[in-house]
Amino acid sequence: QVQLVESGGGLVQPGGSLRLSCVASGMTFRFYNMAWYRQAPGKQRELVTTITSGGTTNVVGSVKGRFTISRDNAKNTVYLQMNSLKPEDTAVYYCNANYGRNYWGQGTQVTVSS
């Protein structure tokens, strides 16, 4: 049974940093393309950044230059390093794994506020 467990969310002031982690189990992690999505209150879930099984990354839109995705296949973990956080980054952040099928974590709340 595939399971994705996110952690690392919390309350941070504008300009601060957080690192999210997503630990995968029940799957051959190195084969999967991984991604982070987020969903702000009243908005649709949106793609933030992706990393392929080969390590190629892509960052979307307003987080370019601030957010970095990485993976450690030995630890079955994908990370999201978030720097220079803004109030508009406030959302529930979800880990996604894709290898023919899509799997989702339960999400972790990130709140950026002074």
N, C-alpha and C positions, 0 to 999 in steps of 0.2 A: 504494500500500500504506500503510494507516494505521499509524502508529507513535506510541507515547506513551513518553517517556523521563523518569523521575523522577530527581530529585537533591536533595541537601540533608540527607539523613539523617545520623545519627551518634550519638555518645554524649554525653549532656548530664546535668548534675546536676539533681536535683529543684528546681523553681522556675525553671529556666532556660527559654530560648526556642530555637526552631529555625524556619526557613522552608524549606518544601519547594517545589520547582518541578516542573512537568510540561510539557515541550515537546512539542507535537503536530506531526506532519507527515503529508502524504498525504491531507489532509482540508480541507474548508472550515470552519475552526475556529469561526468566529463563529456557525455554525448549530447547533453542538452544545451540549447540556446537559452540564456537567462535574461530576464528583464525586470526593471522596476517600473511600476505604474503608480499613479496617485489619484486620489479622488477627494476634491475639496467639497465642503458642504454645499449642497444644491447644484453641484456640477457633475458632469459625466466623468467616468474614469478615463485618465489620459496616460499615454506612454511618456515615460521620462527618459529612459536610457536602456540600451541593450548591450549584451556581450554574447558573441557566438561561442560555440564549442571550441573554436580555434583561437578565441581571444580577441577577435575584432570587435571594437566598440563603436557605438553610435549614441550621440547625445542629442536630445530634441529641444529645440526652441529656447525658451527663456532661461534654462539652467546651464546652457553652454558656458564653459569657462568657470563654472562654480561647482558642478557636480561631477563625480568620477565614479564609474562602475569598475569593479575588478572581481576576480574570482580566484579561489584557491581550491583546485580539484582534489588535493590531498585531504582537505577538510570538508569537502562537499558544501562549500560556502560561497555565496556571492555577497559582495559588499556594495554599499553606496556611501561614498564620502561626500558630504554636503557642506560646502563652505559659503561664507557670505550670505547667510540665510536671510530671506526677506519675509515679511508677513504673508505675502501671497504664496509662499511655499507651504503654508499651513494646509495639511491634508492628512488623510490616511494613506500610508505608503504600502503597496502590495508587491510582493515578490511573485514572479511568474516564471514557469519552466515550460519549455516547448520542445517536443521531439515527436512530431506527429500529433500528439495530444497536448492539450493545455492543462497546466496545473497551477493553482493559486494558493498563496498563504492566507492567513487570517487577517493580515494587516497590522501595522503599527502606527500609532498616532504621532504626528509631528506638529507641534504648535510653536509658531514663531511670534512672540509678542513681548513687549516691554512691560 
